[in-house]
Amino acid sequence: MAHWIAIAAAAGAAAWVTCGSAWATSDITIAAIATGRLYVVGSTDQPHTPVVLDGQFRTESDDQGKFQYELVYHPSRCIVSAMIAGEAHEAVVGNCGGSCALPPSGTVGKPPVSGRTPQSATPAITHPPLPPQRPSSGLGT
């Protein structure tokens, strides 16, 4: 599945790079995670314009005003922001799962603190039920 996602992302990026746009505008065109990498593709109004992604990854658009990133990076909110010519352009990242909140340290494996009796204090089944039996056909088999 990841292989097909990577092929689709590469094909989309290749189609975007080979096709010129009718008007030039700064924006993020593609933002997606595939094969463990973040891919961001976009364009700028002018060629050779500096682009800063999430305040830490810098690049410059090419002669046609196009830029791209391929990073081992997971944005915490699944949203990327590209600063282009002093303007922030945001995009939601496809195939991105948000970060999970971890429980406070030292609480893992401890029973919850509450006024109720935990379920583990209920009596256990003393005699488990027998497994199902195959019915006899009465034919001597």
N, C-alpha and C positions, 0 to 999 in steps of 0.2 A: 504494500500500500504506500509506504513512504517513498518507494522507488517511483511510483506513478505520480505522486505529488511533486517530487523533485523534477521529473520530466515536464510536468505541466507548468511548473514555475519557470523552468528554463525556457520552455517554448513561449510562454507569455512574455518573458523578459526579452527574448530574441525578437519576437514580433513587435514589441514596443520600441526596441532600439532601431529596427530597420524601417519602421514607419514614422515619418515626420508628422508633427501635428500641424493643423491648419493655423493655429495661433499659439504664441508662446506665452506661457504663464508658469509661475513657480508653484509647484505642488508635489506631493508624494503620490505616485501612481500605484505602486505595489508595496505592501508591507505584509510579509508572511513568514512563518517559521516552517521550514521543510528540512528534512534530513539533519536535524539538530542545529541548524543555522538560521539566523535572522537575515532575510533578504529585504532590502528596501531599495526601490527604484523610483526616480523622480526626475523633474526637470526644473530649470531656472529660466528666468526671463532673458538673461544675458549669458553668453558663454564665459567660462572661467570664473564663475561666481563661487565663493567659499560657501560650504554647507557644513553645519555642525549638527550631528544627530544626538539627541538627548544630552546635550551639553558636554559631550566627551569624545565623540568620534568625528574627526574632521576629514573632509575631502573637498574637491573642487569639481565643478561641472566641466564637461569636455567642450570641444569646439562647437557642438550643436546644442549645448546647454543641458545635457543629460548627465545624471549622476547615479551611482549605485553603490550599495554596501552589501557585503557578505560577511557576517560576523557571528562568532560564537558568543551570543549575548541574549539574555532573556529579560525584556522590559518588565518591571515589577507590576505595572498596571495593564499590560498588554496594549499599551498605546505608545507610539513613538512621536517625537516632536523634532522637526528639522527646522533649524534657524537658517533662513535664506534671506539675504539682503535686509537683515533687521526684522523680518517677519517670521513668526512661528507658524508652521504648518503641521497639523497633527493628523495621524491616521491610526485606526484600530488595526492591530496585527492579527492576521488570519492564522488559524491553527495554533493559537496561543492559549495556554491554560494559566489561570491566575495562581499566585502563590498561596500555599496553604498556611493557615495560622497554626503554629505549634503550641501545645500546652505549656504552661510555665514549667521551668525545670524543677525537678524534684517531685512532680505530681504524677508522673507516669507510673502506672502499676499500683497506685494507692487507691483504696476505695473512696468514693465521693463522701464528703462530709455533709450529712443531712440528718434530720430528726427521724427519718424513716428507717425501717429495717431493710438492709439490702436483700435482694432476691436470693443470694447464695445462702441465706439463713433459713430458707424454707426447707422442710424435710425432703430428703432425696427419695427416689423411688427405691423401695427395698427389694422388690422382685420385678425385674424388667419383663415386658411381655415376651412371649415366645415368638419365634419367627413364623411366618406363614407356612402352612403345610400344603403340599401338593395333594389335590383331591384324588382319591383312589377311583379308578374307572370301574372296578368290579369285574374286569376282564382277566384278572390274574396277572397283570403286568405291574 
